[in-house]
């Protein structure tokens, strides 16, 4: 779609890709009202990462509110905001950030459409509570007349051959041939360890997570904006599907990484995990690391809560 794609450092409707080094509020001040179709981000969680200064929760919420207000101003009447967050941890006690940010959005007149659970299997291991293995994406719209394209993000049917067994459609297939609605529980590996997308950023989210949001909530040539850009994942997802991308970050090393990754995406050389690729199952794959090293006997395997059993069914 874009014959000559280059990365600009200033916003203009004549541009296609904008990476701004600095405060997102300064960038937002240059963006016209109601010009952004999708705002998607994963803001700092206020847990003391290298790119954030840990604040009292009240101050953190105040800062988030200022950014959200400006985002709403720039959001199209048919647009969506997707705020992906985890938990704020205070002396071992967790506070789900989506619950404390929810009132900010609703007081600005936005309506929540989904609270999407993003589940993954890798992360820090806790010893005094269950290890956290999910984060949430809270999706809001500015009006009831919002863009939502379900077909591009459908996933394979569990029972594609299922048919109606009674009624006027008896004998016909009962499911959509394009696939089913992915629902609000998404199992997508996070970017850790040997993930193909891993960079030096400690909290990078996967491209396929944002692709699903871009495809369902925007159309081609729409603007996708990320106020906390990190390594450029949101713009990469936008560029990949012929959308325009804009974002800001205050950390120079991440701005550099973002530009590098976006340039690789434009050139077609960026390595990413394909959208909707099945999650790797080490047991089914026969990975040797699933066998306990301290024993070779079958009855000493690591116990499973639910063991698969082979059943033999007899016709009666």
C-alpha positions as CSV (number, residue, x, y, z in Angstrom):
1,X,0.0,0.0,0.0
2,X,2.8,2.5,0.9
3,X,5.3,2.9,-2.0
4,X,7.9,4.7,0.0
5,X,7.7,4.0,3.7
6,X,10.1,5.8,6.0
7,X,10.2,6.6,9.7
8,X,9.4,10.2,10.7
9,X,10.0,11.7,14.2
10,X,7.1,14.2,13.9
11,X,3.4,13.5,13.5
12,X,1.7,14.5,10.2
13,X,-1.3,13.1,8.4
14,X,0.9,12.8,5.4
15,X,3.2,10.4,7.2
16,X,2.8,6.6,7.6
17,X,5.2,5.8,10.4
18,X,6.1,8.1,13.3
19,X,8.6,7.2,16.1
20,X,8.9,10.0,18.6
21,X,11.7,10.2,21.3
22,X,10.2,11.9,24.2
23,X,7.1,12.3,26.4
24,X,4.0,11.0,24.8
25,X,2.0,14.0,26.0
26,X,4.2,16.2,23.9
27,X,3.5,14.0,20.9
28,X,-0.2,13.9,21.6
29,X,-0.3,17.7,21.6
30,X,0.6,17.6,17.9
31,X,-2.1,15.0,17.0
32,X,-5.4,16.5,15.8
33,X,-8.7,15.6,17.6
34,X,-10.4,12.3,16.7
35,X,-7.7,11.2,14.2
36,X,-6.6,7.9,15.8
37,X,-8.5,4.7,15.2
38,X,-6.8,2.4,17.7
39,X,-4.8,3.3,20.8
40,X,-3.0,0.2,22.1
41,X,-0.3,0.1,24.7
42,X,1.2,-1.6,27.7
43,X,2.1,1.3,30.1
44,X,4.7,1.0,32.9
45,X,3.3,-1.0,35.8
46,X,5.0,1.1,38.5
47,X,7.1,-1.8,39.7
48,X,10.5,-0.1,39.4
49,X,11.7,-1.3,36.0
50,X,14.7,0.6,34.5
51,X,12.4,2.7,32.3
52,X,10.2,4.0,35.1
53,X,10.4,5.7,38.4
54,X,8.4,4.0,41.1
55,X,5.7,6.2,42.4
56,X,3.0,6.1,45.1
57,X,0.0,4.5,43.5
58,X,-2.1,7.7,43.7
59,X,0.6,9.6,41.7
60,X,0.9,6.8,39.2
61,X,-2.9,6.8,38.6
62,X,-2.8,10.6,38.2
63,X,-0.1,10.4,35.5
64,X,-2.0,7.6,33.7
65,X,-5.2,9.7,33.8
66,X,-3.4,12.6,32.1
67,X,-2.3,10.4,29.2
68,X,-5.6,8.7,28.9
69,X,-7.5,12.0,28.7
70,X,-5.3,13.1,25.8
71,X,-5.7,9.7,24.1
72,X,-9.5,10.0,24.3
73,X,-9.3,13.5,22.8
74,X,-7.3,12.1,19.8
75,X,-9.5,9.0,19.4
76,X,-11.9,8.7,16.5
77,X,-15.6,8.4,17.2
78,X,-15.5,4.8,15.8
79,X,-12.2,4.1,17.6
80,X,-11.0,1.8,20.3
81,X,-8.6,2.0,23.2
82,X,-6.8,-1.2,24.4
83,X,-4.9,-0.8,27.7
84,X,-2.8,-3.9,28.5
85,X,-1.8,-4.1,32.2
86,X,-0.8,-6.5,34.9
87,X,-0.5,-6.0,38.7
88,X,1.0,-3.4,40.9
89,X,2.8,-5.1,43.8
90,X,3.0,-3.4,47.2
91,X,4.8,-5.3,49.9
92,X,3.7,-8.7,48.6
93,X,0.1,-7.5,48.1
94,X,-1.1,-7.3,44.5
95,X,-3.4,-4.6,43.0
96,X,-4.8,-5.4,39.6
97,X,-4.2,-2.2,37.6
98,X,-7.1,-2.7,35.3
99,X,-9.5,-2.3,38.3
100,X,-7.9,1.0,39.4
101,X,-7.7,2.4,35.8
102,X,-11.3,1.4,34.8
103,X,-13.0,4.5,36.4
104,X,-10.7,6.8,34.5
105,X,-12.0,5.5,31.2
106,X,-15.7,5.4,32.2
107,X,-15.6,9.0,33.6
108,X,-14.4,10.1,30.2
109,X,-17.5,8.6,28.6
110,X,-15.9,5.4,27.2
111,X,-17.6,2.0,27.3
112,X,-15.9,-1.3,28.1
113,X,-16.4,-3.9,25.4
114,X,-14.2,-6.7,26.8
115,X,-11.8,-7.5,29.5
116,X,-9.5,-9.8,27.6
117,X,-7.3,-12.3,29.6
118,X,-3.9,-12.9,28.0
119,X,-2.5,-16.1,29.4
120,X,1.1,-17.2,29.1
121,X,3.2,-19.9,30.8
122,X,6.6,-18.3,31.6
123,X,7.5,-15.6,34.2
124,X,8.8,-15.1,37.7
125,X,8.2,-18.0,40.2
126,X,6.6,-17.1,43.5
127,X,7.1,-18.9,46.7
128,X,4.3,-17.4,48.9
129,X,1.5,-17.1,46.4
130,X,0.7,-18.6,43.0
131,X,2.9,-17.4,40.2
132,X,1.2,-14.8,37.9
133,X,0.6,-16.1,34.5
134,X,-1.8,-13.7,32.9
135,X,-2.4,-10.0,32.2
136,X,-5.4,-8.2,31.0
137,X,-6.4,-6.0,28.1
138,X,-9.2,-3.7,28.8
139,X,-11.0,-2.6,25.6
140,X,-13.0,0.6,25.5
141,X,-14.8,2.4,22.7
142,X,-15.8,6.0,22.3
143,X,-19.3,5.2,20.9
144,X,-21.6,2.4,20.1
145,X,-20.8,2.7,16.4
146,X,-17.2,1.3,16.5
147,X,-15.1,-0.7,14.1
148,X,-15.0,-4.4,14.8
149,X,-13.9,-6.9,12.1
150,X,-14.3,-10.4,13.4
151,X,-13.5,-12.5,10.3
152,X,-9.8,-11.6,10.1
153,X,-9.2,-12.9,13.6
154,X,-11.3,-16.0,13.7
155,X,-9.5,-19.2,15.0
156,X,-10.0,-22.8,13.9
157,X,-13.2,-24.5,15.0
158,X,-13.0,-27.2,17.6
159,X,-15.6,-29.3,15.8
160,X,-15.6,-28.2,12.1
161,X,-17.7,-31.1,11.0
162,X,-20.5,-30.5,13.6
163,X,-24.0,-30.3,12.1
164,X,-27.5,-29.3,13.3
165,X,-29.3,-32.4,14.4
166,X,-32.9,-31.0,14.3
167,X,-34.9,-28.0,13.1
168,X,-35.0,-26.4,9.7
169,X,-31.2,-26.6,9.3
170,X,-30.9,-30.3,10.3
171,X,-28.0,-31.9,8.5
172,X,-26.3,-28.6,7.7
173,X,-23.0,-27.6,9.2
174,X,-23.6,-25.5,12.3
175,X,-20.3,-23.6,12.5
176,X,-18.8,-20.7,10.5
177,X,-16.5,-22.1,7.8
178,X,-14.1,-19.1,8.4
179,X,-13.6,-20.2,12.0
180,X,-14.9,-19.2,15.4
181,X,-14.7,-16.1,17.6
182,X,-11.4,-16.3,19.6
183,X,-13.2,-15.3,22.8
184,X,-11.8,-13.2,25.6
185,X,-9.2,-15.7,26.9
186,X,-6.1,-15.6,24.6
187,X,-3.3,-18.1,25.1
188,X,-0.2,-16.5,23.5
189,X,3.4,-17.1,24.6
190,X,5.1,-14.1,26.2
191,X,8.5,-12.8,25.0
192,X,10.9,-14.6,27.3
193,X,14.2,-16.4,27.0
194,X,14.6,-18.0,23.5
195,X,11.4,-16.4,22.0
196,X,12.2,-15.4,18.4
197,X,11.3,-11.8,19.1
198,X,13.3,-11.3,22.3
199,X,15.3,-8.0,22.6
200,X,16.9,-6.3,25.6
201,X,13.6,-4.9,26.7
202,X,12.4,-6.6,29.9
203,X,8.7,-6.4,29.3
204,X,8.2,-6.7,25.6
205,X,4.9,-8.0,24.3
206,X,4.5,-10.3,21.2
207,X,3.5,-9.0,17.8
208,X,0.7,-11.5,17.4
209,X,-1.1,-10.2,20.5
210,X,-1.3,-6.7,18.9
211,X,-2.0,-8.1,15.4
212,X,-5.3,-9.5,16.6
213,X,-6.3,-6.1,18.0
214,X,-5.2,-4.2,14.8
215,X,-7.0,-6.5,12.5
216,X,-10.2,-6.5,14.4
217,X,-10.5,-2.8,15.4
218,X,-9.0,-1.0,12.4
219,X,-9.2,-0.8,8.6
220,X,-6.4,-0.2,6.2
221,X,-4.7,3.2,6.3
222,X,-6.1,3.9,9.9
223,X,-3.7,5.3,12.5
224,X,-2.6,3.0,15.4
225,X,-1.1,4.9,18.3
226,X,1.0,3.6,21.2
227,X,1.9,6.2,23.9
228,X,4.4,3.8,25.5
229,X,6.0,2.3,22.4
230,X,8.9,0.3,23.9
231,X,10.5,-1.7,21.1
232,X,7.9,-0.8,18.5
233,X,5.6,-3.8,18.5
234,X,2.4,-1.8,18.0
235,X,3.8,-0.1,14.9
236,X,5.1,-3.3,13.6
237,X,1.7,-4.9,13.8
238,X,0.2,-1.8,12.1
239,X,2.7,-1.7,9.3
240,X,2.3,-5.5,8.7
241,X,-1.4,-5.0,7.9
242,X,-1.2,-1.8,5.9
243,X,-2.1,0.5,8.7
244,X,-0.2,3.6,9.8
245,X,1.6,3.6,13.1
246,X,2.7,6.3,15.6
247,X,4.3,6.0,19.0
248,X,6.5,7.6,21.7
249,X,9.1,6.4,24.2
250,X,11.4,8.3,26.6
251,X,14.2,5.8,26.6
252,X,16.7,6.4,23.8
253,X,17.8,2.7,23.6
254,X,14.3,1.5,23.1
255,X,13.6,4.2,20.5
256,X,16.6,2.9,18.6
257,X,15.4,-0.7,18.9
258,X,12.0,0.3,17.7
259,X,13.3,2.0,14.7
260,X,15.6,-1.0,13.9
261,X,12.8,-3.5,14.2
262,X,10.3,-1.4,12.2
263,X,12.9,-1.0,9.4
264,X,13.4,-4.8,9.5
265,X,9.6,-5.2,9.2
266,X,9.5,-2.9,6.2
267,X,12.3,-4.9,4.6
268,X,10.6,-8.2,5.3
269,X,13.4,-9.5,7.5
270,X,11.9,-9.2,11.0
271,X,11.5,-12.6,12.7
272,X,8.3,-13.0,14.6
273,X,6.1,-15.8,15.9
274,X,3.3,-16.4,13.4
275,X,-0.2,-15.4,14.5
276,X,-2.3,-18.4,15.6
277,X,0.6,-20.8,15.7
278,X,-0.2,-23.5,18.2
279,X,1.5,-23.2,21.6
280,X,4.5,-25.5,21.8
281,X,3.7,-28.7,23.8
282,X,7.0,-30.2,25.0
283,X,5.5,-33.5,26.0
284,X,3.8,-34.1,22.7
285,X,7.0,-33.0,21.0
286,X,9.0,-35.6,22.8
287,X,11.3,-33.1,24.5
288,X,13.8,-35.0,26.6
289,X,13.7,-32.3,29.3
290,X,10.2,-33.5,30.3
291,X,11.7,-36.7,31.7
292,X,12.7,-36.3,35.4
293,X,16.6,-36.7,35.6
294,X,16.6,-38.3,39.0
295,X,14.7,-41.4,38.0
296,X,14.0,-43.6,35.1
297,X,11.1,-45.5,36.5
298,X,7.6,-44.8,35.1
299,X,5.9,-44.6,38.6
300,X,8.2,-41.8,39.8
301,X,7.2,-39.2,37.2
302,X,6.3,-35.7,38.4
303,X,2.7,-36.1,39.5
304,X,0.0,-34.5,37.4
305,X,-3.3,-33.2,38.7
306,X,-5.1,-34.8,35.8
307,X,-3.6,-37.8,34.1
308,X,-4.6,-38.7,30.5
309,X,-6.0,-42.2,30.3
310,X,-6.6,-44.3,27.3
311,X,-10.2,-45.4,27.1
312,X,-11.7,-48.2,25.0
313,X,-15.3,-47.7,24.0
314,X,-17.5,-50.7,23.3
315,X,-20.6,-50.4,21.2
316,X,-23.7,-51.6,23.0
